[in-house]
Amino acid sequence: METARLLLRPLVESDVDSVARLLGEPRVMRYIEDGKPVSRDDVERVVLPRVTEGGWWAAHVKESGAFIGWFELSPVEPGVAELGYRLHPDHWGRGYATEGAAALVEHARAVGLTRVVAYAMTVNTGSRRVLAKVGLRRVRTFHEQWPDYVEGAEHGDVEYALDL
């Protein structure tokens, strides 16, 4: 898949070092899962086997070839997929999240999905802004029970959705 500035391709096992760098960055993981960086070993053993099954794309800047993160459009149930993204902080603030997310929303339409959903912590205003920019709307706020406290969890999580 290609956008004006990005190349998106399926993640593969050989992306282990790039993904480990991405998920090992505390600022990337701050609002995700348990809020902690993921070790390279866990990327190789746990993360990559899951994300290489399909629905996740490695994102590269066309001009330089730099790996900037990943985008997700993974099945939730028939006709519904979850939109997500993780970009390295070196590439934040350049519109890449919006550009890649918009491409996946269009891809969802093209392949006949009926709904795209996304989730973010309420305090993750950057991700919430991206979701709104690509047409998703806030559906609800809910509270997850996490084994370890994640800063901002007391404000809950939000679900966004777009019917296609």
C-alpha positions in Angstrom: 0.0 0.0 0.0 1.3 3.5 -0.8 0.3 7.0 0.3 1.8 10.3 -0.7 4.8 9.9 1.7 4.6 6.3 3.0 5.0 2.8 1.9 3.1 0.2 3.9 3.9 -3.4 3.6 3.1 -6.5 5.6 5.3 -7.0 8.7 7.6 -10.0 8.4 9.9 -11.8 10.9 13.0 -10.0 9.6 11.5 -6.8 10.9 12.4 -7.9 14.5 15.1 -5.3 15.1 12.9 -2.4 13.8 9.9 -3.6 15.8 12.1 -4.1 18.9 13.3 -0.5 18.6 9.8 0.7 18.2 8.2 -1.2 21.1 11.3 -0.8 23.3 10.7 3.0 23.3 9.0 4.1 26.5 7.2 7.0 24.8 5.6 4.6 22.3 4.4 2.2 25.0 3.2 4.8 27.5 -0.5 4.4 26.7 -0.5 0.9 25.4 -1.0 -2.4 27.2 0.8 -2.2 30.5 2.6 1.0 29.6 6.0 -0.6 29.6 8.6 -1.1 26.9 8.7 -4.6 25.3 12.0 -6.6 25.3 13.5 -7.7 22.0 13.0 -11.3 23.2 9.3 -10.7 23.7 9.1 -9.0 20.3 10.6 -12.1 18.7 8.7 -14.7 20.7 5.3 -13.1 21.2 4.7 -10.0 19.1 6.0 -10.9 15.7 4.2 -14.3 15.4 1.0 -12.4 16.1 1.5 -9.5 13.8 2.9 -11.4 10.9 -0.3 -13.3 10.5 -1.8 -10.4 8.6 -3.4 -7.1 9.3 -0.3 -5.3 10.3 1.9 -3.1 8.0 5.4 -1.9 8.4 5.5 1.8 7.6 8.5 3.3 5.8 9.0 6.9 4.6 9.1 6.7 0.8 11.9 9.3 0.4 14.4 7.8 2.8 13.2 4.2 3.3 13.2 4.8 7.1 11.1 2.4 9.2 8.8 4.7 11.3 6.4 2.2 12.9 3.4 0.1 12.1 -0.2 0.4 11.2 -2.9 -2.2 12.0 -6.2 -3.1 10.5 -6.9 -6.5 12.1 -10.1 -8.5 12.1 -12.3 -8.2 15.1 -15.4 -10.0 13.8 -16.9 -10.5 10.3 -17.0 -7.1 8.5 -15.2 -5.3 11.4 -11.5 -4.5 11.9 -9.5 -2.6 14.5 -7.4 0.3 13.4 -4.2 1.0 15.3 -0.7 2.5 14.8 2.5 2.8 16.7 5.1 5.3 15.4 8.5 6.0 16.7 8.7 9.4 18.4 11.4 10.5 16.0 8.6 10.7 13.4 5.8 12.2 15.5 4.2 15.5 14.6 4.6 15.1 10.8 1.2 13.8 9.9 2.3 10.3 9.3 -0.2 8.7 11.7 -3.1 10.5 10.0 -1.8 9.7 6.5 -1.4 6.0 7.3 -4.6 5.7 9.3 -6.6 7.3 6.4 -5.1 4.9 4.0 -6.2 1.9 6.1 -9.7 3.4 6.4 -9.9 3.6 2.6 -8.5 0.0 2.4 -11.2 -1.1 4.7 -13.8 0.4 2.4 -12.2 -1.1 -0.7 -12.2 -4.7 0.8 -15.8 -4.4 1.8 -15.6 -4.0 5.6 -18.6 -2.5 7.2 -17.0 -1.0 10.3 -13.7 0.2 11.7 -13.1 0.5 15.4 -10.2 1.9 17.4 -9.3 2.2 21.1 -7.2 4.7 23.0 -6.6 5.8 26.6 -8.7 8.9 27.3 -5.5 10.8 28.1 -3.9 9.9 24.8 -5.1 13.1 23.0 -2.7 12.7 20.1 -4.1 9.4 19.0 -7.7 10.6 19.7 -7.1 13.5 17.4 -5.8 11.2 14.6 -8.9 9.0 14.9 -11.2 12.0 14.6 -9.2 13.3 11.6 -9.7 10.1 9.7 -13.5 10.1 10.3 -13.9 7.9 13.4 -16.2 9.2 16.1 -16.1 8.6 19.9 -18.6 5.8 20.8 -18.0 5.4 24.6 -15.7 5.6 27.5 -14.9 2.4 29.5 -12.5 1.3 32.2 -10.2 -1.6 31.8 -8.8 -3.5 34.8 -5.0 -3.6 34.4 -2.8 -5.7 36.6 -0.4 -2.8 37.0 -1.3 0.9 37.2 -0.7 2.8 33.9 -0.6 6.6 34.3 -3.9 8.1 33.2 -5.9 4.8 33.5 -8.2 6.4 36.1 -9.7 8.4 33.2 -10.5 5.3 31.3 -10.3 4.3 27.6 -12.3 5.4 24.7 -13.8 3.5 21.7 -14.0 5.2 18.3 -15.8 3.8 15.3 -16.7 4.5 11.7 -19.5 2.7 9.8 -18.4 2.3 6.2 
